[in-house]
């Protein structure tokens, strides 16, 4: 993994929509907001220029929230795990995000055998200890992010999604590659894997053939509503080697 360079936050970072090839990722501690809906309202109000309580939402077939008022080219998706919430915002392309705490006591190989692709299980079997746990959550978050990006049903579609991950060898640096296996893939999509917090994994899926890595920005929403820009690293992206770090 390579570390991102950090630039001071600017008003344009958090008050303008990311654009067609841009993506903003927001984190918040659970205690800093009333609930996940309040978190989404606070963040999205920054982009649309309306008070949080004036925003109106609807839900898709499988419950994915969508902003219906005001009408603007913004797509978003939420996730939460442990003491943290995550919100991804794009300037139009459908987006999915999944944040997971990497539980070191979970029998990840047993869980993978129940629903992972055989190639994914084989990959996990080749890992051990902390590496196996991290790799399991790499796959799990990617699967959830992909299904959520299209508003699909996690129960029916999660097992149908599959990925191939490749990381640089031991002692080398760089960003891994993510490939969606053909039997589970539908349409063009970009994927990114991050470790935004210690012991957490986060995956993003944007339903567009563009490379979102160069324009990804990460912010934390504080208790006082302030937006703090954070450094981050990519564990892996697609297409392979498109970009090594956020800026």
Secondary structure, 3 states (H helix, E strand, C coil): CCECCCCCCCHHHHHCCCCCCCEEEEEEEHHHCCCHHHHHHHHHHHHHCCCHHHCEEEECCCCCEEEEECCCCCEEEEEEECCEEEEEEECCCCEEEEEEECCCCCCHHHHHHHHCCHHHHHHHHCCCHHHHHHHHHHHHHHHHHHHHHCCCCHHHHHHHCCEEEECCCCCCCCCEEEEECCCCCCCCCEEEEECCCCCEEEEEEECCCCCCHHHEEEEEECCCCCEEECCCEEEEECCCCCCCECC
